[in-house]
Amino acid sequence: MPTEISNLAFIHPTAQLGVDVKIGPFSYIGPEVILGDRCVLKSHVTLVGKTTIGSDNQFWPNSVIGTEPQDYSYRPGAETTVEIGIGNQFREGVTVSSGAEKEDGCTRIGNDNLLMANAHVAHNCRLYNRTMLVNGVLLGGHVHVHDRAIISGNSVVHHFATIGTLAFVSGGCRVPTDVPPFMLTAGSDNPEIKAVNVIGMRRAGIRDEVISIIRTAQKLLFREHQLLPAVRQHFEQTCNGVLPIELLTLFQAMEEQRNGRMGRAREAARSSPLVEYKKAA
């Protein structure tokens, strides 16, 4: 499609626009925004701050991206950023805050994520790829949501918590701790690991025999409450020392959580100053 810009939109002269973009009425693009090719702003969209957006993203009415973080420690005018990949959808009323002056000062959203209406991504969060935030999801600062994870409607995630790869959070959850990869958690007051996200794993193309191993691990770890070293030893024996990558991913996440604080592996980063992203990740 050729570039289409409504006469009722405001675009700052120093903003950088890609080719074939479509900008609807009453949208606002600030001076430091970089907008990639084929992005679509339906109407009443606000893009501000030092925000870099890749190609093929769509923004629905009243989505607001790149505003200053809602953080007491933030100094107005500080050089913090938002980075967004390709192919994401920001539905009505989604808000994404710029980074605060902590960790690497950046809020990151990867590729092909779906953020449904009224979801909020706070400062210094990171969404990896193909995640889904259902309507009304609220992420506190510094939350990481890994590939293909789904957080159901009106759930709230505590700052510095990690939602693992292919994890599933049921609707209306209060999530104060990490959710391990491949696990399904439910419960409004004291959420618990209830099962394995079998449907999500199958959709991701994971083999049934691997899913069976993860289900056994979930039983040993979260129902029988066996210690991680004992569970690892069990699988090293039953799998002849060749553990599937999915199981190793689960073990690593749980080890990091155990070495963290208050059930959150990344809690140790709470008081860290600005650091390079590779170190923070």
N, C-alpha and C positions, 0 to 999 in steps of 0.2 A: 504494500500500500504506500502511496506517496505521503510525505509529511503533511499533517493537518493540524493546525494550531488555531484554536478558537480566538476570535477577537476579544473575547471576554476573559481570557487567561492573561496572567502576568508572568513574564519570563525575564529574569534579570539579564542585562546585557552581557555579563561575564559568565553566565551559566553555559555549559557545554552540552549540546544536544547531538545525538547520533542521527542517522538517516532513518527515514520512514517512521518517525514517531507520530503519535496522535495524542494531542493534548486538548482535553475538553474544557468547557467553560468554567470560570471561577477557580481554576487551578492556579497554584503559585509555585514558582521554582526560584529558589534563592541563588545568590551570587556564586557560591562555591560548589554547586551541584554539578555532577557529571552524569548525564543520562544516556544510556546505551541505545543501540539501534533497535527499532521496532517495539519500543516500549509504548504502552498505552495508559494514559491517564484519563479515566472516564469523565469525571467532573469533580470539582470541589476537592482536589487532591493538593496536599501541601508537602513539598520537598524542600528541606532547608538544611543548614549546617554544611559541614564538610563531608558530603555524602556522595559516594561513587556507586553507580548502579549499572550493572551489566545489561546485556541485551534481552529482549523478549520477556520483560516483566510487565505485569498488569496491575494497575492500582484502581480500586473502586472508590466511589464517593466517600469523602470524609476520612480517608486514610491520611495519616500524618507521619512523615518519616524524617528523622534527623534532628528533632528538637533537642534542646539541652536536657541532660539527664535529671531525673527527679532525685537528686542526691545532695544532701547538705554540704558535703565536702567539695562539690564542684565549684570552681571559680569561673564566673561568667566570662566568656571569651576564650577559654582554654582550648588548645588545639587537640580536640578529640574528634573521632570520626565514626562514620557508618560505612560498611562495605557490603554490597549486595551482589550476588552472582547472577545467574541467568535463569529465565523460565519460572520465576516465582509469581505467586498470586497473592495479592494483599486485598482482602475483601473489605466490605464497608466498615469504617470506623477503626481499622487497625492502627495501632500506634507503635512506633519503633524509636526508642531514645538513642541519642548519640552516646558514645562511651564516656565514662567518668575518668578522672585522672588516676586510674588504678590499673593494675596489670599492664596491658599494652594500649589502653585508652581507646579501644575500638569495639563497636558492636558489629558482629558479623552474621550474615545470612548467606548460606551457600546457594545451591541450585535446586530448582524444581520443588520448592517448598510451598505448602498451601497454608496460609494464615486466614482463618475464617473470621467472620464479623466480630468486631470488638475485642479481638485478642490484643494483648500488650506484651511487647518484648522490651525489657528494661535494659539499662546501660550495661555494657560489657558482656552481654549474652552472646552465645554462639549457637546458631542452628546450622547443622551440617547439611545433608542433602536428602530430599524427598521426605522431609518430616511433615507432620500435620498438627496444627494447633486448631482445635475445634472452637466454636463460638464461645467467647468469654473467657478463654484461657489467659491467666496472668502469670508471667514469668518474672520473678524477682531478679535483681541484678546478678550478673556473673553466672547465670544458669547455662549449662551446655546440654543441648539436645542432639543426640547422635543420629546417624542415618536411619531413615524409615521409622523412627519412633513416632507414636501417636499419643497425643494428650487430649483426652475427651473434654467435652464442654464444661465450662465453669470450674475447672480445676485450677488450683493455685500451687505454684512451685516455689519453695523456699530458695532464697538467694544462695548461690554457690552449689546448689544441688546439680547432679548429673542424671540425665535420663539416657539410659544406654541404648545401643543399637537394637532396633526392632522391639523395644519395650513398648508396653501399652498401659496407659493410665486411664482408669475408668472415670466416668463423669462425676463431677462434684467432689473430687479428691482434694485433700490437703496433703501436699507432698513435702514433708520436712527433711527427707533423707534421699540419698541416691536410689534410683531404680535400676537394678542390674540389667544387662543386655538380655533380650529375649523373654523377659518376665512380664507378667500381667499383674498389676497391683490394683486393689479396690478397697474402698472404705473411706468414709468422709472424715472421721476423727482420728483413727489410728490405722492408716492404710497398711495392708499386708500383701505379701506376695501370694497370690491365690493359685496361679497356674502358669503355664508356658504359653506364649503368644504363638500358638501353632498355626493359626490362619495366616498371620503375618509372615512367619517363616516359610510357609509353603508358597505364598505369593512371591517371596523373594527368591524362590528357586532352590531352597535348601532341601537336601535329600531327607527322606523319611527316616533313614537310619541315624542321621545326625540329630534330627528332632527327637528321636527316641532317647538318645544319649543325654540331650539337654533336659528332657523330662525326668530322667533318672536323677540327674544332678539336682534338679529343683526339689525332688522328693527328699534326697539326702540332706540338702542344705537347709531347706526352709520348712520341711515337715518334721524330719527327724532331728534337725538342728545339729548335725554332725559338723565337726571342725573342718575347715578348708583343707589342711594338710592331709587329713584322713580321706577326704573325698577325692583329692588329687591322686593319692596313692591307689585308691580303689580303681580309678579309671586307667591309671598307668598299667595296672595288672590286667584288667579286662580288655583293654585296647592294645595290649602288647607294646606299650610305650609310644604308640602313634596316636596322639590326641587330635581330634578335628579342631580347626582354627576357631570354630564357634565356641567350643568348650574352653579353649585357651583364652579367648576374649572374655568369657564369663569369669574365669578364675582371676584374670588380671584386674578386672573391674572390682571384684570383691576384695582382692588384696589391697588395691588402692583405697577402697572405702575403709577397710580395717585400719589402714595407716593414717587415715584422715582424722577428722574430729566431728563428733555429733552426728555420725552417720553420713558425712559428706566428704568425699575424697578431696575435693578442691577447696575445702574450708581453710587450708593452710595458706591459700593465696589471698585471704581476706585483707591482710595488712601489708601486702607487698606493694612496692612502688612500681612506676612504669617500667616494664621490661620488654625486651624484644618478643614478638609474637611466638616465635619458634620455641623460646624458653617457656612461655606461659602455657602453650598448648601441650 
